[in-house]
Amino acid sequence: MNISLIAYSFVEGGAAIAASKYRTLLEKGGNNVSTFSQVEAGRFQFSKRLLSFILTKLQVDGNPIKHSLNLFSYAPIYQYLKKTKEDIHHFHWINNDTFSIFDFDKIPSGSIITLHDEWLYCGSEHCYIVADANLDFINGYHFFKKGVWGIHWNYIIWKIKYQKLRQRSDLIYTVPSQWMLSRAKKSLILKVADIRLLPNPIDTSLFKPILSSETIRFRQKHGIESEDIVFCFGAAGGNVTPLKGAQVLEEAIAILSLKLNKNILKRIKFINFGGAKIDMSELFGFPLISLGYIEKKEQLAELYSSIDCTIVPSLVESFGQVAAEALSCESPVICFQCSGLVDIVKDGETGLTVKPYSSHDLAEKMQQFIFMSEESRNQLGVNGREHVVNQFSYSVIREQYLKIISDAADIKKNNKK
């Protein structure tokens, strides 16, 4: 079977990395796989992307997440679709004007569309605003909305997608978490669509616990004593992307510093990764080790395996890649009990979950973890890896994926008759 994967990129960003993993699953299964992306796009395509980006700035809606209009398609996509018309087409993240909303009715029958965020069933926003209880993607967007200024792109873009997709029963949509599955099924755009749960695959053969001797060497290299308790968190985009929860985490760490006596406090260290700096500093009295951007997955696995706990303070995650990879390395996770993270982190089993979105409760959970016995902390990690292997490993997700592809092939075949 020939399968074509279509995405803005297979390299840049979380969605791209997830898409490339599906390519790996297919290639290991002996399928013929081809890919389409904007990797060779030139200046003219970039100018269209730039125009779309500028136009998004004519709307102010109070939502800090990325917004996309997708007014234009990357021209070679039509040639690609015609060239591979007998293939099963799997669309991934098609924003940055990879595939225009005006062309959604041209998506071939039997195609698979994976939602890596909420953009497809929302307006121009990639995630519906957390504080808005109106749930316009369920109840319908209206042209006039309190708190929106300028051109109401959310309404306009939603309306076009609604007209193009609401009657299409010849497509299969996949989402990476139960949270997104529930929201997608309730949305007006996808209310009658065929939507499947397909979590992001985790390479558990790469993200796995390292030898204890390697753990000791890592900790000694960074001045970490054997009795120290080390928390780790990702720093990439923290201030740029408020939904990653950097501010809430900082508040929680400040609160934690006031809860601990001096003997305990000096045993607590923090490591962050993904930022621009590589240095040693302090964070509310705690030593902070900044490792910068970690390019190699093996090094990331080494980090997860060598620390005691990974904190994922995100306010929204469509899946929770960091949480799943950390657990696969037997690093327990503390996170808010929300969105896609609920599928990954089970309170008291694979980590600790926190009432959204309280910095005080996050500090209490961190304190609870500190005072747990070493045996209990280790057991959370062991449970975590078992959960990831059973639910998200390549072999498990490949079986689910191939079933979806088979069903898509049947849809394509039936629509030719």
C-alpha positions as a Markdown table, in Angstrom:
| # | Residue | x | y | z |
|---|---|---|---|---|
| 1 | Met | 0.0 | 0.0 | 0.0 |
| 2 | Asn | 1.2 | 3.5 | -0.9 |
| 3 | Ile | 0.8 | 6.1 | 1.8 |
| 4 | Ser | 1.5 | 9.8 | 1.4 |
| 5 | Leu | 2.2 | 12.0 | 4.5 |
| 6 | Ile | 1.5 | 15.7 | 4.1 |
| 7 | Ala | 2.6 | 18.3 | 6.6 |
| 8 | Tyr | 4.2 | 21.8 | 6.8 |
| 9 | Ser | 7.3 | 20.1 | 8.1 |
| 10 | Phe | 8.6 | 16.8 | 9.4 |
| 11 | Val | 11.4 | 18.5 | 11.3 |
| 12 | Glu | 10.4 | 21.7 | 13.0 |
| 13 | Gly | 8.0 | 21.6 | 16.0 |
| 14 | Gly | 6.2 | 19.0 | 18.0 |
| 15 | Ala | 3.6 | 18.2 | 15.3 |
| 16 | Ala | 6.4 | 17.7 | 12.8 |
| 17 | Ile | 8.2 | 15.3 | 15.1 |
| 18 | Ala | 5.0 | 13.3 | 15.7 |
| 19 | Ala | 4.4 | 13.1 | 11.9 |
| 20 | Ser | 7.9 | 11.8 | 11.3 |
| 21 | Lys | 7.2 | 9.1 | 13.9 |
| 22 | Tyr | 4.2 | 7.9 | 11.9 |
| 23 | Arg | 6.5 | 7.7 | 8.9 |
| 24 | Thr | 8.8 | 5.5 | 10.9 |
| 25 | Leu | 6.0 | 3.2 | 11.9 |
| 26 | Leu | 4.9 | 2.8 | 8.3 |
| 27 | Glu | 8.5 | 2.2 | 7.0 |
| 28 | Lys | 9.1 | -0.5 | 9.7 |
| 29 | Gly | 6.0 | -2.2 | 8.5 |
| 30 | Gly | 7.2 | -2.4 | 5.0 |
| 31 | Asn | 4.8 | 0.1 | 3.5 |
| 32 | Asn | 5.7 | 2.5 | 0.6 |
| 33 | Val | 5.8 | 5.9 | 2.2 |
| 34 | Ser | 6.2 | 9.3 | 0.5 |
| 35 | Thr | 6.1 | 12.7 | 2.1 |
| 36 | Phe | 5.1 | 16.2 | 1.1 |
| 37 | Ser | 6.1 | 19.4 | 3.0 |
| 38 | Gln | 7.3 | 23.0 | 2.4 |
| 39 | Val | 10.9 | 22.1 | 2.8 |
| 40 | Glu | 11.6 | 23.3 | -0.7 |
| 41 | Ala | 9.3 | 26.3 | -0.7 |
| 42 | Gly | 10.7 | 29.5 | -2.1 |
| 43 | Arg | 10.3 | 33.3 | -1.5 |
| 44 | Phe | 6.9 | 33.5 | -3.2 |
| 45 | Gln | 5.4 | 30.9 | -0.8 |
| 46 | Phe | 7.1 | 32.7 | 2.1 |
| 47 | Ser | 5.5 | 36.0 | 1.0 |
| 48 | Lys | 2.1 | 34.4 | 1.2 |
| 49 | Arg | 2.8 | 33.0 | 4.6 |
| 50 | Leu | 4.0 | 36.5 | 5.7 |
| 51 | Leu | 0.8 | 38.1 | 4.4 |
| 52 | Ser | -1.4 | 35.6 | 6.3 |
| 53 | Phe | 0.6 | 36.2 | 9.5 |
| 54 | Ile | 0.3 | 40.0 | 9.2 |
| 55 | Leu | -3.5 | 39.7 | 8.6 |
| 56 | Thr | -3.9 | 37.7 | 11.9 |
| 57 | Lys | -2.6 | 40.9 | 13.7 |
| 58 | Leu | -5.8 | 42.7 | 12.6 |
| 59 | Gln | -7.7 | 40.7 | 15.3 |
| 60 | Val | -7.2 | 41.0 | 19.1 |
| 61 | Asp | -9.0 | 38.3 | 21.0 |
| 62 | Gly | -7.0 | 38.0 | 24.3 |
| 63 | Asn | -5.8 | 34.5 | 23.4 |
| 64 | Pro | -2.0 | 34.3 | 23.5 |
| 65 | Ile | -1.8 | 31.1 | 21.4 |
| 66 | Lys | -0.8 | 31.0 | 17.7 |
| 67 | His | -3.4 | 32.0 | 15.2 |
| 68 | Ser | -3.5 | 30.8 | 11.6 |
| 69 | Leu | -5.7 | 31.9 | 8.7 |
| 70 | Asn | -4.5 | 29.5 | 6.0 |
| 71 | Leu | -5.8 | 31.6 | 3.2 |
| 72 | Phe | -3.3 | 30.1 | 0.7 |
| 73 | Ser | -2.2 | 26.7 | -0.3 |
| 74 | Tyr | 1.4 | 25.7 | -1.2 |
| 75 | Ala | 0.9 | 25.5 | -5.0 |
| 76 | Pro | 2.9 | 22.2 | -5.6 |
| 77 | Ile | 0.4 | 20.4 | -3.3 |
| 78 | Tyr | -2.1 | 20.0 | -6.2 |
| 79 | Gln | 0.6 | 18.4 | -8.3 |
| 80 | Tyr | 1.5 | 16.1 | -5.4 |
| 81 | Leu | -2.1 | 15.1 | -4.8 |
| 82 | Lys | -2.6 | 14.3 | -8.5 |
| 83 | Lys | 0.6 | 12.4 | -8.7 |
| 84 | Thr | -0.3 | 10.3 | -5.7 |
| 85 | Lys | -4.1 | 10.1 | -6.2 |
| 86 | Glu | -4.2 | 6.4 | -5.7 |
| 87 | Asp | -2.4 | 6.7 | -2.3 |
| 88 | Ile | -3.9 | 7.0 | 1.1 |
| 89 | His | -3.2 | 10.6 | 2.1 |
| 90 | His | -2.5 | 11.4 | 5.7 |
| 91 | Phe | -2.6 | 15.1 | 6.5 |
| 92 | His | -0.8 | 16.3 | 9.6 |
| 93 | Trp | -0.1 | 19.9 | 10.6 |
| 94 | Ile | -1.0 | 21.9 | 7.4 |
| 95 | Asn | -0.9 | 25.4 | 8.8 |
| 96 | Asn | 1.6 | 28.1 | 7.7 |
| 97 | Asp | -0.4 | 28.1 | 4.5 |
| 98 | Thr | 0.4 | 24.6 | 3.5 |
| 99 | Phe | -3.2 | 23.8 | 2.6 |
| 100 | Ser | -5.9 | 26.6 | 2.3 |
| 101 | Ile | -9.2 | 26.5 | 4.1 |
| 102 | Phe | -10.8 | 27.3 | 0.7 |
| 103 | Asp | -9.5 | 23.9 | -0.6 |
| 104 | Phe | -10.7 | 21.7 | 2.1 |
| 105 | Asp | -13.4 | 20.3 | -0.1 |
| 106 | Lys | -10.6 | 19.1 | -2.4 |
| 107 | Ile | -9.2 | 16.8 | 0.2 |
| 108 | Pro | -9.4 | 13.3 | -1.4 |
| 109 | Ser | -11.9 | 10.8 | -0.1 |
| 110 | Gly | -10.4 | 8.3 | 2.3 |
| 111 | Ser | -7.9 | 10.7 | 3.6 |
| 112 | Ile | -6.7 | 10.7 | 7.2 |
| 113 | Ile | -6.4 | 14.1 | 9.0 |
| 114 | Thr | -4.5 | 14.2 | 12.3 |
| 115 | Leu | -5.3 | 17.1 | 14.7 |
| 116 | His | -2.2 | 18.1 | 16.5 |
| 117 | Asp | -4.0 | 21.0 | 18.1 |
| 118 | Glu | -7.5 | 22.4 | 18.2 |
| 119 | Trp | -7.2 | 24.6 | 15.1 |
| 120 | Leu | -9.3 | 22.5 | 12.7 |
| 121 | Tyr | -12.5 | 22.7 | 14.7 |
| 122 | Cys | -11.9 | 26.1 | 16.2 |
| 123 | Gly | -11.6 | 29.5 | 14.4 |
| 124 | Ser | -8.1 | 30.9 | 13.7 |
| 125 | Glu | -6.8 | 30.0 | 17.1 |
| 126 | His | -4.8 | 26.8 | 17.6 |
| 127 | Cys | -6.2 | 26.3 | 21.1 |
| 128 | Tyr | -9.5 | 27.6 | 22.4 |
| 129 | Ile | -8.9 | 30.2 | 25.1 |
| 130 | Val | -8.8 | 28.5 | 28.5 |
| 131 | Ala | -10.7 | 31.2 | 30.4 |
| 132 | Asp | -13.6 | 31.3 | 27.9 |
| 133 | Ala | -16.6 | 29.2 | 29.0 |
| 134 | Asn | -18.7 | 30.0 | 25.9 |
| 135 | Leu | -17.1 | 27.2 | 23.9 |
| 136 | Asp | -17.8 | 28.7 | 20.6 |
| 137 | Phe | -16.4 | 25.7 | 18.7 |
| 138 | Ile | -19.4 | 23.7 | 20.2 |
| 139 | Asn | -22.1 | 26.4 | 20.2 |
| 140 | Gly | -21.1 | 28.3 | 17.1 |
| 141 | Tyr | -19.0 | 31.4 | 16.5 |
| 142 | His | -20.8 | 34.7 | 16.1 |
| 143 | Phe | -19.5 | 37.7 | 14.2 |
| 144 | Phe | -19.9 | 40.0 | 17.2 |
| 145 | Lys | -18.2 | 38.8 | 20.3 |
| 146 | Lys | -17.3 | 40.7 | 23.5 |
| 147 | Gly | -13.6 | 41.1 | 24.0 |
| 148 | Val | -12.7 | 40.7 | 20.3 |
| 149 | Trp | -11.4 | 43.8 | 18.4 |
| 150 | Gly | -10.7 | 44.4 | 14.8 |
| 151 | Ile | -11.4 | 41.8 | 12.1 |
| 152 | His | -13.1 | 38.8 | 13.8 |
| 153 | Trp | -11.0 | 36.2 | 12.0 |
| 154 | Asn | -12.1 | 33.5 | 14.5 |
| 155 | Tyr | -15.6 | 33.7 | 13.2 |
| 156 | Ile | -14.7 | 34.1 | 9.5 |
| 157 | Ile | -12.2 | 31.2 | 9.4 |
| 158 | Trp | -14.5 | 29.0 | 11.5 |
| 159 | Lys | -17.4 | 29.7 | 9.1 |
| 160 | Ile | -15.4 | 28.7 | 6.0 |
| 161 | Lys | -14.2 | 25.5 | 7.6 |
| 162 | Tyr | -17.7 | 24.7 | 8.8 |
| 163 | Gln | -19.1 | 25.0 | 5.3 |
| 164 | Lys | -16.3 | 22.9 | 3.8 |
| 165 | Leu | -16.1 | 20.1 | 6.3 |
| 166 | Arg | -19.4 | 19.6 | 8.2 |
| 167 | Gln | -20.9 | 17.3 | 5.6 |
| 168 | Arg | -17.8 | 15.3 | 4.7 |
| 169 | Ser | -18.3 | 11.7 | 5.9 |
| 170 | Asp | -15.5 | 10.3 | 3.7 |
| 171 | Leu | -12.6 | 11.3 | 5.9 |
| 172 | Ile | -11.1 | 9.9 | 9.1 |
| 173 | Tyr | -9.9 | 12.3 | 11.7 |
| 174 | Thr | -7.5 | 11.3 | 14.5 |
| 175 | Val | -6.7 | 13.0 | 17.8 |
| 176 | Pro | -3.9 | 12.2 | 20.3 |
| 177 | Ser | -5.9 | 12.2 | 23.6 |
| 178 | Gln | -9.3 | 11.5 | 25.1 |
| 179 | Trp | -9.6 | 15.2 | 26.0 |
| 180 | Met | -9.3 | 16.2 | 22.3 |
| 181 | Leu | -11.6 | 13.3 | 21.3 |
| 182 | Ser | -14.4 | 14.6 | 23.5 |
| 183 | Arg | -14.0 | 18.2 | 22.3 |
| 184 | Ala | -13.7 | 17.3 | 18.6 |
| 185 | Lys | -16.8 | 15.1 | 18.8 |
| 186 | Lys | -18.8 | 18.0 | 20.4 |
| 187 | Ser | -17.6 | 20.5 | 17.9 |
| 188 | Leu | -20.0 | 21.7 | 15.2 |
| 189 | Ile | -17.5 | 21.3 | 12.4 |
| 190 | Leu | -16.8 | 17.6 | 13.2 |
| 191 | Lys | -20.0 | 16.7 | 15.0 |
| 192 | Val | -20.9 | 13.9 | 12.5 |
| 193 | Ala | -17.3 | 13.0 | 11.5 |
| 194 | Asp | -15.5 | 9.8 | 12.0 |
| 195 | Ile | -13.0 | 10.7 | 14.7 |
| 196 | Arg | -10.5 | 8.1 | 16.2 |
| 197 | Leu | -8.1 | 8.2 | 19.1 |
| 198 | Leu | -4.5 | 7.8 | 17.9 |
| 199 | Pro | -1.9 | 8.8 | 20.6 |
| 200 | Asn | 1.5 | 10.0 | 19.6 |
| 201 | Pro | 3.9 | 7.0 | 19.5 |
| 202 | Ile | 6.8 | 7.0 | 22.0 |
| 203 | Asp | 10.1 | 5.3 | 21.2 |
| 204 | Thr | 10.4 | 3.3 | 24.4 |
| 205 | Ser | 13.5 | 1.6 | 23.1 |
| 206 | Leu | 15.2 | 5.1 | 23.1 |
| 207 | Phe | 13.5 | 6.7 | 26.1 |
| 208 | Lys | 14.3 | 4.1 | 28.7 |
| 209 | Pro | 16.2 | 4.1 | 32.1 |
| 210 | Ile | 20.0 | 4.3 | 31.8 |
| 211 | Leu | 22.5 | 2.3 | 33.9 |
| 212 | Ser | 22.9 | 3.4 | 37.5 |
| 213 | Ser | 26.6 | 4.1 | 36.8 |
| 214 | Glu | 25.6 | 6.6 | 34.0 |
| 215 | Thr | 23.1 | 8.2 | 36.3 |
| 216 | Ile | 25.8 | 8.7 | 39.0 |
| 217 | Arg | 28.2 | 10.1 | 36.4 |
| 218 | Phe | 25.5 | 12.6 | 35.1 |
| 219 | Arg | 24.7 | 13.8 | 38.6 |
| 220 | Gln | 28.4 | 14.2 | 39.6 |
| 221 | Lys | 29.1 | 16.1 | 36.4 |
| 222 | His | 26.5 | 18.7 | 37.4 |
| 223 | Gly | 27.3 | 18.8 | 41.1 |
| 224 | Ile | 24.3 | 16.9 | 42.3 |
| 225 | Glu | 24.8 | 14.8 | 45.5 |
| 226 | Ser | 23.3 | 11.4 | 45.9 |
| 227 | Glu | 20.8 | 12.6 | 48.6 |
| 228 | Asp | 19.7 | 15.6 | 46.5 |
| 229 | Ile | 16.2 | 15.6 | 45.0 |
| 230 | Val | 16.2 | 17.1 | 41.5 |
| 231 | Phe | 13.2 | 18.5 | 39.7 |
| 232 | Cys | 13.4 | 19.1 | 35.9 |
| 233 | Phe | 11.3 | 21.2 | 33.6 |
| 234 | Gly | 11.4 | 22.4 | 30.0 |
| 235 | Ala | 12.3 | 26.1 | 29.5 |
| 236 | Ala | 11.6 | 26.4 | 25.7 |
| 237 | Gly | 9.1 | 29.2 | 24.9 |
| 238 | Gly | 8.1 | 29.6 | 28.5 |
| 239 | Asn | 7.7 | 33.3 | 28.4 |
| 240 | Val | 6.7 | 33.4 | 24.7 |
| 241 | Thr | 3.9 | 30.7 | 25.2 |
| 242 | Pro | 2.0 | 31.4 | 28.4 |
| 243 | Leu | 0.0 | 28.1 | 28.0 |
| 244 | Lys | 3.3 | 26.3 | 28.9 |
| 245 | Gly | 2.7 | 27.5 | 32.4 |
| 246 | Ala | 6.2 | 29.0 | 33.1 |
| 247 | Gln | 4.7 | 31.8 | 35.3 |
| 248 | Val | 2.6 | 29.4 | 37.4 |
| 249 | Leu | 5.7 | 27.2 | 37.9 |
| 250 | Glu | 7.8 | 30.1 | 39.0 |
| 251 | Glu | 5.1 | 31.1 | 41.5 |
| 252 | Ala | 4.9 | 27.6 | 42.8 |
| 253 | Ile | 8.7 | 27.4 | 43.3 |
| 254 | Ala | 8.6 | 30.7 | 45.2 |
| 255 | Ile | 5.9 | 29.3 | 47.5 |
| 256 | Leu | 7.8 | 26.0 | 47.9 |
| 257 | Ser | 10.9 | 27.9 | 49.1 |
| 258 | Leu | 8.9 | 29.3 | 52.0 |
| 259 | Lys | 7.6 | 25.9 | 53.0 |
| 260 | Leu | 10.9 | 24.0 | 53.5 |
| 261 | Asn | 13.4 | 24.3 | 56.4 |
| 262 | Lys | 17.0 | 25.0 | 55.6 |
| 263 | Asn | 18.1 | 21.3 | 55.9 |
| 264 | Ile | 15.6 | 20.2 | 53.3 |
| 265 | Leu | 15.9 | 23.3 | 51.1 |
| 266 | Lys | 19.6 | 22.7 | 50.5 |
| 267 | Arg | 18.9 | 19.2 | 49.1 |
| 268 | Ile | 16.5 | 20.5 | 46.4 |
| 269 | Lys | 17.8 | 21.4 | 42.9 |
| 270 | Phe | 16.2 | 22.3 | 39.6 |
| 271 | Ile | 17.3 | 21.6 | 36.1 |
| 272 | Asn | 15.7 | 23.2 | 33.0 |
| 273 | Phe | 16.3 | 22.5 | 29.3 |
| 274 | Gly | 15.3 | 23.9 | 26.0 |
| 275 | Gly | 16.4 | 27.5 | 26.7 |
| 276 | Ala | 19.1 | 29.5 | 25.1 |
| 277 | Lys | 21.5 | 29.6 | 28.1 |
| 278 | Ile | 23.8 | 27.0 | 29.6 |
| 279 | Asp | 24.7 | 28.2 | 33.1 |
| 280 | Met | 24.3 | 27.9 | 36.8 |
| 281 | Ser | 22.1 | 30.3 | 38.7 |
| 282 | Glu | 19.5 | 30.5 | 41.5 |
| 283 | Leu | 15.7 | 30.4 | 41.4 |
| 284 | Phe | 14.2 | 31.6 | 44.7 |
| 285 | Gly | 17.1 | 30.2 | 46.6 |
| 286 | Phe | 17.3 | 26.9 | 44.8 |
| 287 | Pro | 20.2 | 26.0 | 42.6 |
| 288 | Leu | 19.1 | 26.1 | 38.9 |
| 289 | Ile | 21.1 | 24.2 | 36.3 |
| 290 | Ser | 20.3 | 25.3 | 32.8 |
| 291 | Leu | 21.3 | 22.8 | 30.1 |
| 292 | Gly | 20.2 | 24.8 | 27.1 |
| 293 | Tyr | 18.7 | 23.2 | 24.0 |
| 294 | Ile | 19.2 | 19.4 | 23.9 |
| 295 | Glu | 19.4 | 18.2 | 20.3 |
| 296 | Lys | 20.0 | 14.5 | 20.8 |
| 297 | Lys | 17.2 | 12.3 | 22.1 |
| 298 | Glu | 19.7 | 10.1 | 23.9 |
| 299 | Gln | 20.9 | 13.0 | 25.9 |
| 300 | Leu | 17.3 | 13.9 | 26.8 |
| 301 | Ala | 16.7 | 10.3 | 27.9 |
| 302 | Glu | 19.9 | 10.5 | 30.0 |
| 303 | Leu | 18.5 | 13.7 | 31.7 |
| 304 | Tyr | 15.1 | 12.2 | 32.5 |
| 305 | Ser | 16.7 | 9.0 | 33.9 |
| 306 | Ser | 19.1 | 11.0 | 36.1 |
| 307 | Ile | 16.6 | 13.3 | 37.9 |
| 308 | Asp | 13.9 | 12.5 | 40.4 |
| 309 | Cys | 10.9 | 14.2 | 38.9 |
| 310 | Thr | 9.8 | 16.0 | 35.8 |
| 311 | Ile | 7.4 | 19.0 | 36.2 |
| 312 | Val | 5.1 | 19.7 | 33.2 |
| 313 | Pro | 3.2 | 22.9 | 34.2 |
| 314 | Ser | 1.3 | 23.3 | 30.9 |
| 315 | Leu | -2.2 | 24.7 | 31.1 |
| 316 | Val | -3.1 | 22.8 | 27.9 |
| 317 | Glu | -1.5 | 19.9 | 26.1 |
| 318 | Ser | -3.1 | 18.1 | 23.1 |
| 319 | Phe | -1.0 | 15.0 | 24.2 |
| 320 | Gly | 1.9 | 15.6 | 26.5 |
| 321 | Gln | 5.1 | 14.4 | 24.8 |
| 322 | Val | 7.5 | 15.5 | 27.5 |
| 323 | Ala | 5.4 | 13.8 | 30.2 |
| 324 | Ala | 5.3 | 10.5 | 28.2 |
| 325 | Glu | 9.0 | 10.5 | 27.4 |
| 326 | Ala | 9.9 | 11.3 | 31.0 |
| 327 | Leu | 7.7 | 8.5 | 32.3 |
| 328 | Ser | 9.2 | 6.1 | 29.7 |
| 329 | Cys | 12.6 | 6.8 | 31.4 |
| 330 | Glu | 11.0 | 6.1 | 34.8 |
| 331 | Ser | 10.9 | 9.8 | 35.8 |
| 332 | Pro | 7.6 | 10.5 | 37.7 |
| 333 | Val | 5.7 | 13.5 | 36.5 |
| 334 | Ile | 3.9 | 16.3 | 38.3 |
| 335 | Cys | 1.4 | 18.2 | 36.2 |
| 336 | Phe | -2.0 | 19.8 | 36.2 |
| 337 | Gln | -4.9 | 17.4 | 35.9 |
| 338 | Cys | -6.1 | 18.7 | 32.5 |
| 339 | Ser | -6.2 | 18.2 | 28.8 |
| 340 | Gly | -4.2 | 15.4 | 27.2 |
| 341 | Leu | -2.0 | 15.0 | 30.2 |
| 342 | Val | -4.8 | 13.1 | 32.0 |
| 343 | Asp | -4.2 | 10.1 | 29.7 |
| 344 | Ile | -0.5 | 10.0 | 30.6 |
| 345 | Val | -0.1 | 11.0 | 34.3 |
| 346 | Lys | -2.3 | 9.1 | 36.8 |
| 347 | Asp | -2.3 | 10.7 | 40.3 |
| 348 | Gly | -0.5 | 8.5 | 42.9 |
| 349 | Glu | 0.3 | 5.9 | 40.2 |
| 350 | Thr | 2.7 | 7.4 | 37.6 |
| 351 | Gly | 3.1 | 10.8 | 39.2 |
| 352 | Leu | 1.1 | 13.5 | 41.0 |
| 353 | Thr | -1.6 | 15.7 | 39.4 |
| 354 | Val | -2.6 | 19.1 | 40.5 |
| 355 | Lys | -5.9 | 21.0 | 40.6 |
| 356 | Pro | -5.8 | 23.4 | 37.5 |
| 357 | Tyr | -4.3 | 26.0 | 37.6 |
| 358 | Ser | -3.2 | 26.7 | 41.2 |
| 359 | Ser | 0.4 | 27.6 | 41.9 |
| 360 | His | -0.2 | 26.9 | 45.6 |
| 361 | Asp | -1.5 | 23.3 | 44.9 |
| 362 | Leu | 1.5 | 22.8 | 42.6 |
| 363 | Ala | 3.8 | 23.8 | 45.4 |
| 364 | Glu | 2.0 | 21.4 | 47.8 |
| 365 | Lys | 2.4 | 18.5 | 45.3 |
| 366 | Met | 6.1 | 19.2 | 44.9 |
| 367 | Gln | 6.4 | 19.3 | 48.7 |
| 368 | Gln | 4.5 | 16.0 | 48.9 |
| 369 | Phe | 6.9 | 14.4 | 46.4 |
| 370 | Ile | 10.0 | 15.6 | 48.4 |
| 371 | Phe | 8.7 | 13.9 | 51.6 |
| 372 | Met | 7.8 | 10.7 | 49.9 |
| 373 | Ser | 10.1 | 7.7 | 50.6 |
| 374 | Glu | 12.6 | 6.9 | 47.9 |
| 375 | Glu | 10.9 | 3.6 | 47.4 |
| 376 | Ser | 7.6 | 5.3 | 46.7 |
| 377 | Arg | 9.1 | 7.8 | 44.3 |
| 378 | Asn | 10.9 | 5.0 | 42.4 |
| 379 | Gln | 7.6 | 3.0 | 42.2 |
| 380 | Leu | 5.9 | 5.9 | 40.5 |
| 381 | Gly | 8.6 | 5.8 | 37.8 |
| 382 | Val | 8.3 | 2.1 | 37.3 |
| 383 | Asn | 4.6 | 2.3 | 37.0 |
| 384 | Gly | 5.0 | 5.2 | 34.6 |
| 385 | Arg | 7.2 | 3.3 | 32.2 |
| 386 | Glu | 4.9 | 0.3 | 32.3 |
| 387 | His | 1.9 | 2.6 | 31.4 |
| 388 | Val | 3.7 | 4.2 | 28.5 |
| 389 | Val | 4.9 | 0.9 | 27.1 |
| 390 | Asn | 1.4 | -0.5 | 27.3 |
| 391 | Gln | -0.4 | 2.5 | 25.9 |
| 392 | Phe | 2.0 | 4.5 | 23.6 |
| 393 | Ser | 4.9 | 2.3 | 22.4 |
| 394 | Tyr | 5.6 | 1.9 | 18.7 |
| 395 | Ser | 4.2 | -1.6 | 18.5 |
| 396 | Val | 0.9 | -0.6 | 20.2 |
| 397 | Ile | 0.3 | 2.6 | 18.1 |
| 398 | Arg | 1.4 | 0.9 | 14.9 |
| 399 | Glu | -1.5 | -1.7 | 15.3 |
| 400 | Gln | -4.0 | 1.1 | 15.8 |
| 401 | Tyr | -2.6 | 3.1 | 12.9 |
| 402 | Leu | -2.7 | 0.3 | 10.4 |
| 403 | Lys | -6.4 | -0.4 | 11.3 |
| 404 | Ile | -7.2 | 3.3 | 10.6 |
| 405 | Ile | -5.3 | 3.1 | 7.2 |
| 406 | Ser | -7.2 | -0.1 | 6.3 |
| 407 | Asp | -10.5 | 1.6 | 7.0 |
| 408 | Ala | -9.4 | 4.7 | 5.0 |
| 409 | Ala | -8.6 | 2.4 | 2.1 |
| 410 | Asp | -12.1 | 0.9 | 2.3 |
| 411 | Ile | -13.6 | 4.5 | 2.2 |
| 412 | Lys | -11.5 | 5.4 | -0.8 |
| 413 | Lys | -12.5 | 2.2 | -2.6 |
| 414 | Asn | -16.2 | 2.6 | -1.9 |
| 415 | Asn | -16.2 | 6.2 | -3.0 |
| 416 | Lys | -14.9 | 5.2 | -6.4 |
| 417 | Lys | -17.8 | 3.0 | -7.1 |
